[in-house]
Amino acid sequence: MSYADRLIEAVRAKNTPLCVGLDPFPDKIPTFFGNAREDTSAVLKFFASIVEIARNHCAVVKPQLGLFEQFGEMGYATARLICEQARQQGLIVLLDAKRGDIGTTAEGYARATLGAAPGFNADCVTINPYMGLDTLEPFIAAAQANAKGVAVLVRTSNPGAGDVQDLQVGGAPVWRRVAEMLSPLQARLQGASGWSGLMVVAGATYPEEARALRETLQRSLFLVPGYGAQGASATDAVAGFVKTPKGLEGGIVSSSRAVSYPQAAQNATNLNDWRAAINEAMAAAAAELRTACAA
């Protein structure tokens, strides 16, 4: 089964497009897991618990590799273990690595992220297209050969996105030109569902741009950051989704800090209270997105 088909089927089974981001912030990890500043085993225990709860509320988790890498080689190893645990729990793993390079270096990155051990064996990886199409080819080829996906940065959610992405090129912004560049590639990762595993990152903080992206990329699944802690609403987050008999479909919506570090969990003094707070935060996000997709 193609990556796109697996993802859309899993989202339908959970009846929500929620994707839980796995972002380690050592100062926010409760001390009853250990000292996360000094011991990565605390980070592993924390996210093992997050993943265990997340499987009840979402189909996809998104480890942020850069935040694991801050812990050095043990952080990298911890990220790999978390990815493996998530797969064992039946979750789809979208590795947020934002790789972007050319030639044999890009091939190495593709093997490291999408390849089997010693690679991460992720189901999908985020990549940066702003060095050109040849940065994408090794990842797309690896995804095509192994029923994986790639998520290409197009219209990101950060405030500074416009510094480059809004620049005008031939009467249209750069983000639109990137979407046009990607459009012919959708078919290479298209599944029987009609959706393509050539995902695009379309920030929830720019809903009008997401709608415009959908006009160009009608088959691509969207990865939508910006919902939750960055302030975008659930309605904004699904602005680029498509109306179907099953409701609005066409991607996943990532939430990290709002579901992994809610205030109630930060205030918890024991594991049971913490788990209850995390469960409540994830359930609320899943329900809010479910409602938005049903509108």
N, C-alpha and C positions, 0 to 999 in steps of 0.2 A: 504494500500500500504506500502511495506517495506521502511525503511529509504533509502536503496541503490537505490531503484526505484524512490523514490521521488527526491533524489539528482540528479541522472543522468538525469531525465526528466526536472528538473528545470535548470540544466546547459545547456541542449540542447535548452531550450526555450530562454535563454539569449544568447546562442551561444558564450559563453566564460566560462572558468573555474575559473574566478576571484572570490576570497573570500576576503572580506574586513575585516581586523582585527580592532577591537575596543580597542585601547590601550590608556588609559588616562595618559597624561603627563601635569600636571597643568601649567607648565611654557610655554607650547606651545598653550594652549587654549586661543583664543583672548579675550581680556577684555570686548568686547561688549557682551559676553555671561555671564559676571560676573567674580568674583574673584574665580577661581577654586582652589586656594590654601586654601581658607577659607570657601568656600560654595559649597557643592556638587550639588546644584541645577544648578550651571554653567556647571558642568560636564554632568548632565542630559540633559540640553538644547543643549549643544554641540553635544552629540552623538545622540540625537533625530534628529537633522539636518543632521548629517552624515548618519544615517539610511535612512532618507527620500530621500536623494540623491542616496545612494547606491542601493536602490531597482530598479533604472533604469539601473544599470550597472552590477549587479551580482545577484547570487541566494542565496549566503550564507554569513553570517557575523560571526565573531569569536571574541567574547568578551574575553579579557585576564583578568581572575578573579583576579590574583595576583595584578595587577595594580589598580583594583578597591578596593581591600582589604586594600591598603595603607591608604584609607580614613576612615577606621574603619567601624563601623556598618552602617553608612550612605552610605559608598561606596558599601558595600555588597547589601544594599537595592537598590541603584542606578543601580547596575548591573542587578538585577532582573527586575527592571522596563524597562531597555533597552532591555532585552531579550523579555519581553512581547510586547513592542512596535514593535520590529523587526518581531515577529511572526504575529502581526496584519497587518504589511505591506506586508505579504506574503513571508517573507524571512525564510530560514532555519537557525537555531541557533546552532552553534557548540561552546560549552563552553570550553574554553581553561583553564582547571583547573589542569591538570597534576596530578591527584590523584593517589595514590599507597599505599595500606595498605592491611591488611589481616582480615579475619573473620568478626565479627560484625562491626568493624570500616569501612571496605570496603563496607559493606552493607549500612551503614549510608551515606557514601560518594555517593554511587549510588543513594540512595533515594534523597539526597540533590541536585544532579546535574540533574538527568534524571527524577526524580519523580515530580508529580503534586504539586501544592502549599501545604505547604510552600516551596517546592523545586523549582528549577529553571525551571523544565519542558523543559530542552534543548533537541534538537533533537539528539545531539551527544555530547560526552565529551572526552577530551584527558586523557589518563591514562598512568602511568609509569609501565612497566612490570618487572622492575629489582629486585623485591622481589620474582618473580616466578609466576607460572600460577594461584596460588590461589588468587593472587591480582586481577586477571582479571575476575574471575568467577562471582562475584556479579554484575559487570557491564554488562557482556555479558548476564547473565540471565535476568536482568532488560531490556536490549535492546531487547532481543528476545521476551519478554512478551509484550512489548509496542511499537513495530515497531520503535525502536530507533537505534542509532549507537554508536560505540566506536572507538576512534582513538588512536592507541597504538604507543608509541614512539619506533622507531626501529633505524633509521639512521637520527639523528637530524642534524640541519644546523649549529650549533654553532662551533667555532674553536676548543673548547676543547672536542668535541664529541669523538674524537679518544682516549682520555685518558682511557676510558672504552670500548667503542664500537669497537675499533680496536684490542683489546687484542685477541690473538689467543687461540682458544679452539678446540682441536682435529684437528688442521690444517685449521681452518676457523675462521674468526673474529666473535666476539660476536654478532654483528648485524645480521650476516647471521644465526647464531644459533637461535637467537630470531625469525627471520622470519620462520625458519623451525619449531619452536615450535608453531607458530601461524597458520601455513598452514592448519592443520586439523580442525581448528575452523572456517574457512571461511564459511563453509556450514551452520552453525547455523544462520547466519545473511544474507544469500543469498536471493536475490529477484528474481522475474520473469525475470528481465533484464539479469540475469547471474552475476551481480555485487554483492559484499558482503558489508554489512555495517560494517564489521570488517575492519575499515580503518587502514592504517599504515602511520606514519609520516616518510617521506622520503625527506630530505633536498635538495633544489635546488642547494646548493653549492657542492653537491656530485652526479653529474649526472650519472657517471659510476656505482656507487653503487645503484642508483635508478633502472637502467636497470637490474642489477643483482637481486635486490629485486623482480622485476616483474617476473623473471623466476621462483621464488619460490612461490610468491603470485599472481597468475594469475587472481584471482577474486576480490581481495581486492581493494577498492578505496583508492587512495593515498591522503593524506593531505600534501601539499608541502609548507613549509616555506622557507625563504631565498631569495625570489624574491623581487627585489626593493631595499630597503635600505641596505640589507645585500650583495647586489652586484651581485647576480645570474641573468643571462639573462632569457628571456622568453623561449628560446630554451632549456636551461638547466632545467628550471622548469618543462617542460613536457617530459623530457627524459624517465621517467618511464611510460608514457601513452602508450596506445595500438592503433594501426592503425585500424580504422573501416570505413565502408562506409560513416560515418558522420565526418570523420577526426580523429585526435588523441583524445581519451577519456580515462577516468579511474581515475578521481580525481578532486581536486580543488587546486588552487594555491593562497596562502595567501599573501596579501600585506597590511601592516599597516601604518607605518610612511609615506611611499611615497605617499599614497593616502589620508591620514587624515591630514597630516601636510606638504604639499608641500610648497616650498618657496613662491610661489605667494600668497598662503593663509596666510602665516605668515606675509606677507607684507600688506595684506588687512586692510583697515581702517574702513570698514563698512560691514554689513552682505551681501549685494548684491554682492560685489566684492569677498568676501570670498566664497560664494556659487558658483560663477562662476569658481573660481580657483579649488575648490574641484571637481566640476562636470567635469572640463577639465582633472584633474589628473586621476580620475576614468575612464573616457571615454578612455583616452590614454592607461591605463593599460589593460582595457578590450579588446581594439583593438589589442594591442601588443600580448596578449595571444591568441586571436582569430586567428591571423595570424600565430602564432607558431603552433597552432593545425591544421591549414589547410595545413601546409607544407607537 
